[in-house]
Structure formats: C-alpha cells, structure tokens
C-alpha cells in the first residue's frame, strides 16, 4: 500500500484540496487542505507556516472548506481559491475547476 492510500485509510481523509491565496504580509501561498470524515459530516484542516487552521464538522465538504476560508479571511488572508486534487486516492490531475471566494469588504 502506498503512503497516500494508507493516509486516506488511517486518518479518515476523504479528499485533499488545493488552496491558493495571499497571506497577511502580501505573499502568495499554496497549501493542501485535508478533508476528513467525522461522526457528523466533514471537517477541513490546513497548515501554513506555524499556523494550523481547522474547522468544525459540517454536513458537506463544501461547507467545511468554506468555514476554513472564512477563518483564514478573518486572519487577513485574501484572494483565496480552492479546488479538489484528490477524491479518495484518485488524483484528479487538476481537472476540477477553481472555486473563488469573495474577499470580505
């Protein structure tokens, strides 16, 4: 079993998304968002330098990722967009479309 397959089985990981944006110091960044299955739905988690941002459980993957984006925006991150890169262990080869999140006013 490869490392990615074991990660998906061990941690309840169901999807990996790519998140891009601009950090509070105006630097472009690109990180992975891990979406895990929980008892009541899905939660999303991302690490950026020393910062770990994790959301609560939501009934849909989209809601879990949106909460994570809102938390990042409240910390000063902007121009955020996401797309799914893995569903299960299937690599989507960058075929998914980007979802762009409006910056708060």
GUVO-703942 format. One record per residue: residue in one letter; y, x, z of N, C-alpha, C, O, CB in turn. Coordinates in steps of 0.001 Angstrom, whole numbers, plus 500000, padded with zeros to 6 digits. Glycine has a CB too. Layout:
REM residues N
aYXZYXZYXZYXZYXZ ...
This chain:
REM residues 105
x498820500858500000500000500000500000501238500900500000501324501846500783500001499026501238 x502195500599499118503393501434499063504334501100500232504140500109500936504124501243497709 x505335501933500417506255501797501551507000500467501500507136499798502524507258502958501568 x507483500074500321508231498823500200507348497626500548507788496731501270508795498671498778 x506134497593500058505229496476500358504949496391501852504909495294502409503909496625499583 x504755497529502506504493497498503951505730497053504725505605496382505749504035498880504444 x506929497417504248508177496991504886508307495473504817508670494836505805509398497668504215 x508014494892503657508108493444503496507124492740504427507488491739505045507841493044502033 x505902493225504546504908492579505408505230492748506887505129491790507654503527493140505121 x505614493942507295505808494252508708506996493522509312506883492962510403505986495734508888 x508119493516508633509346493023509238509714491595508871510773491119509281510453493906508864 x508875490895508113509221489544507690510298489544506622510941488522506385509675488727508874 x510499490684505978511505490821504945511083490012503726509971490180503224511720492306504578 x511964489135503246511621488304502096512432488663500860511971488462499736511828486848502433 x513633489193501056514462489598499929515354490768500332515668490957501507515315488416499425 x515753491549499326516771492587499500517858492286498481517582492070497301516176494053499315 x519089492276498954520235492027498089521112493261498066521115494047499014521037490791498563 x521845493431497004522823494490496885524184493889497201524533492828496684522796495143495463 x524951494561498043526293494110498409527267495222498057527076496374498445526385493735499934 x528309494869497319529350495819496957530691495281497427530876494070497551529363496082495428 x531621496184497688532953495763498084533823496951498431533529498092498072532880494815499258 x534899496657499135535857497673499561535956497606501085536143496532501657537267497461498883 x535828498765501736535871498791503203537319498759503701538249498833502897535148500048503745 x537518498649505018538885498553505563539777499759505253541002499637505286538815498376507051 x539186500919504952540001502088504608540174502216503093540550503276502593539362503369505175 x539899501130502367540110501026500916539153501892500098539509502355499015541528501407500583 x537936502113500613536914502848499867535876501871499336535472500948500044536242503928500756 x535442502064498099534386501261497509533068501602498199532827502766498521534293501497495975 x532209500603498432530894500861499011529850499951498368530172498945497736530921500654500542 x528593500340498551527447499620498008526315499778499026525914500901499330527032500163496570 x525802498677499548524739498740500551523690497662500296523930496692499577525322498587501964 x522528497858500903521458496862500837521617495857501971521972496221503092520067497540500906 x521352494599501670521299493541502671519837493134502781519210492776501784522230492311502293 x519301493188503986517916492794504223517891491351504705518573491001505669517232493736505255 x517108490518504038516980489108504415515587488914505005514577489115504331517219488151503180 x515555488520506269514292488326506984514027486854507253514951486068507465514301489100508299 x512760486498507240512357485146507637512372485074509158511894485984509835510939484778507070 x512922483993509687512946483758511133512197482460511419511739481787510496514419483691511679 x512074482116512676511378480883513043512079479649512481511429478641512200511272480771514559 x513391479721512316514130478546511845514799478745510482515666477956510106515175478174512858 x514415479778509743515004479976508427515079481439508038514063482127507950516374479373508383 x516327481916507802516543483273507312517759483896507991518719483207508335516723483274505784 x517699485207508175518867485939508681519082487163507793518143487680507186518675486360510191 x520330487616507729520686488763506898521257489877507768521900489623508786521700488355505806 x521008491126507345521454492282508111521862493388507140521224493601506109520338492775509084 x522951494091507500523439495196506693523973496288507599524537496004508656524525494725505710 x523795497540507189524342498665507932525326499410507043525054499676505872523214499611508425 x526481499742507625527500500518506915528028501571507870528689501249508858528660499603506381 x527738502817507578528069503927508452527548503611509860526348503382510009529611504191508464 x528390503589510891527922503311512255527898501819512579527538501437513693528803504030513258 x528273500980511629528388499540511841527124498816511374526663499020510250529618498988511106 x526572497976512235525469497092511849525970495668511987526451495270513047524180497335512728 x525856494900510908526284493503510907525051492655510661524332492851509680527394493229509823 x524810491705511565523642490845511462524051489417511772524821489159512697522516491314512413 x523525488503510988523859487101511182522797486356511958521736486887512286524074486435509861 x523121485104512239522182484208512905521219483632511878521318483928510687522929483075513650 x520301482821512338519336482186511444519967480982510746520689480201511365518077481756512225 x519685480842509449520201479742508634519059479141507829518056479814507592521342480227507693 x519190477874507399518105477233506653517898477797505248516820477631504677518370475765506555 x518917478467504673518779479033503329519196480495503317519946480952504179519616478236502318 x518700481213502332519072482615502162520554482718501821521251483596502331518214483283501062 x521036481829500963522451481850500579523364481697501784524383482382501880522740480746499573 x523013480805502703523830480606503908523797481842504804524810482194505408523339479374504693 x522654482497504893522538483702505717523418484820505158524090485523505913521066484167505793 x523412484980503847524232486024503226525715485679503325526539486561503568523831486221501751 x526062484413503140527465484004503256528001484296504650529133484758504791527621482511502933 x527208484033505677527667484343507036527920485837507196528913486234507806526636483870508074 x527038486663506657527214488105506727528511488533506029529246489376506542526008488817506097 x528783487955504873530012488266504129531245487863504935532213488621505003530015487549502759 x531217486683505544532350486219506354532589487174507532533735487472507866532094484775506872 x531518487647508153531668488607509250532304489903508759533184490457509417530306488901509896 x531856490383507600532445491602507036533923491395506716534753492260506997531684492031505767 x534244490257506135535643489971505816536506489931507074537655490374507050535753488644505068 x535967489410508162536735489366509415536983490766509980537870490954510813536001488513510454 x536204491740509528536374493131509950537251493923508975537466495120509169535011493805510085 x537754493263507931538654493920506995538043494325505665538719494948504846539206495105507628 x536788493988505430536158494287504145536646493269503106536949492128503454534593494259504266 x536723493673501853537241492781500818536504492993499496535662493881499368538748493003500625 x536848492145498510536278492188497156534755492316497188534176493148496490536879493355496367 x534124491485498003532677491548498204531956490718497147532380489622496782532304491057499614 x530852491283496672529959490546495788528523490948496107528272492053496590530299490816494286 x527578490041495833526172490299496129525295489816494981525701488989494164525759489614497446 x524081490356494945523038489844494051521686490263494604521566491286495278523229490368492586 x520676489462494313519316489779494755518775490927493914518923490933492692518386488533494650 x518145491902494574517490493003493875515972492932493992515259493353493081517985494331494416 x515471492398495114514031492238495320513770490853495884514469490412496796513468493338496272 x512778490167495354512253488936495941510802489244496240509990489428495333512421487666494978 x510483489298497536509180489840497909509186491298497501510161492006497751507991489051497233 x508124491754496884508081493139496413508438493234494937508361494317494357506698493740496654 x508829492119494315509166492118492890510602492603492690511553491998493184508985490703492285 x510737493707491956512056494249491628512624493435490480511953493232489468511980495770491258 x513845492974490627514447492107489630515190492873488534515756492263487627515387491154490302 x515190494191488613515754495047487577517185494660487209517565494687486038514883495000486346 x517956494308488203519374493977488022519596492820487054520603492772486349520126495191487530 x518639491884487028518744490719486145519515489566486778520007488687486071517364490245485753 x519621489562488085520317488478488775521825488615488572522348489723488452519970488477490285 x522508487486488535523963487529488383524627487801489728524082487468490781524487486208487783 x525796488402489682526568488676490881527169487386491426527574486508490664527671489703490590 x527222487281492733527957486194493401529187486848494017529073487739494859527064485438494507 x530347486404493593531621486958494063532152486083495191532131484856495088532662487054492898 x532625486705496265533151485969497423534664486119497466535201487226497406532512486479498752 x535332484990497571536799484964497624537280485626498916536781485315499998537332483502497530 x538233486526498806538825487141499997539615486091500765540251485233500153539739488342499613 x539585486143502090540405485209502874541888485491502623542278486621502328540077485324504397 x542686484467502745544131484615502480544835485201503681546049485398503649544765483262502114 
